């Protein structure tokens, strides 16, 4: 047992010691008893200024006063800025402005070269040039005139020669089959083979057909019922005292609504 104000046996030996605790002696508080957001119920809270309606007044904006984009800038005259820029550009000129020696020449009509830099081009002249006398070419190769007709019912119209007529019998196919059948029967050497061990079909039309005679029907033997029930010669003997106690205890439990296995 540790002495008051002393160390325990485990701490004194140094081999085993208790595990350190997470808390530093704080009392346990249930999570159901902990206040939620306790700072929200103390001191002053954030008080908004109320809802604002959209309007053209200053109250409809976030800022308390109208804020300009530029403050303290001077008035600028655009015409004055253009003149200054023109004067600065004119200082860059080395002399006076270029003036052509002669004025522009205006054209006097379509197809005229007055007012242009060059002279008339002879290749674009509208005058007719001398041409050689036209000589027609020679005639093409002569051939026989085309033959009339489409070829059906007209002789010697196609490129090839006309087919010669060849006679054909009316029943040539029938006569050929007859000759082949006669030649086949001539080569046979007897009647068709027939098996004597095949007197009937393999599968009978009646699947329940049974050729063997059926055995005689067995009759079920009837047992004669006893006229009088069996009665023992002597009545049953009474049980022991232990069995009587069990019966009494079972009746008491049934009366009280309980059940137990004995």
Secondary structure by P-SEA (a helix, b strand, c coil): ccccccccccccccccccccccccccccccccccccccccccccccccccccccccccccccccbbbbcccccccccaaaaaaaaaaaaaaacccccccccccbbbbcccccccccccccccccccccccccbbbbbbbccccccccccccccccccccccbbbbbbbbcaaaaaaaaaaaaaaaaacccccccccccccccccccccccccccccbbbbbbbbcccccccccccbbbbcaaaaaaaaaaaaaaaacccccc
